[in-house]
Amino acid sequence: MVPEPEFESYYGRPILKQPTWKTPDVPLYLFLGGLAGCSALLAEGAAATGRPELERVARIAAASGAAAGTVALVHDLGRPERFLMMLRVLKPTSPLSVGSFILAPFSAFSGAAAASQLTGWFPRLGRLAGAGAAVFGPPLATYTAALVANTAVPAWHEAHRELPFVFGGSGAQAAGGLAMMLVPVDQAAPARRMALAGAAVEILAAERILQKGLVAEPYRIGLPGRLMTTARNATAVGSAITLLAGKRSRLLAVLAGATYVGASLATRFGIFEAGMESARDPKYTVVPQRDRKQDKLSG
């Protein structure tokens, strides 16, 4: 019997050029964008249902997340003017260009809404700004999935259908979890519902990614595997606490909220590291290509 040959590249060299994105700048940007975008939605829902404490916390979270995310993005770019240069032209075929035109107005709207909330000035304009932030919130929470999937990195590109749901769900549980930590339980019902819904969406979408054969391997092994496993377990624990006692115990609500936020952060770092690992190892590029070619020939 001839043993199955093991894949080897030319002198073991990578085939793809690894992304030059920095750690932790880019994973933090992915996390903060989701947190900010979903917090803006949560704030608008709180304003509509008369929950002032929840609205205040979510408005501040949206503005702070957008500001911190912009700082992380600019630090990764190296020079602030590079971000400003991206706003000169809108290129619909570029997720980074489109994302810049999502981040800029979202930051302005969410900042104005938070300032109005804190000072009490111009409440009607603040409410309009909050509505504007809520419109840009879902695109901000999910466009980064298109940003990473629109590359040749196998672990990201092959999951292009699932990543928007993972990012959206992860952002929702982070926003809901942060509000659960900072808002009294009698006003935090929308935050609990958002966190639970986001957790369910993220778990289902992430499980679909893990079923993608060889290209899903980086999500299961090494540092990315540990991060994704930690995120999955933490999400399950946070959801169980929320369902059993989240609306009765302030202490347990804070614990569940912190678990949600930590799980969302681990998910973003896990996905980022899985993509980098798949770019380093050429087998994740070549073997699936060979398999697809063989399927076409046999079909």
Disulfide bonds with the S-S distance in Angstrom:
none
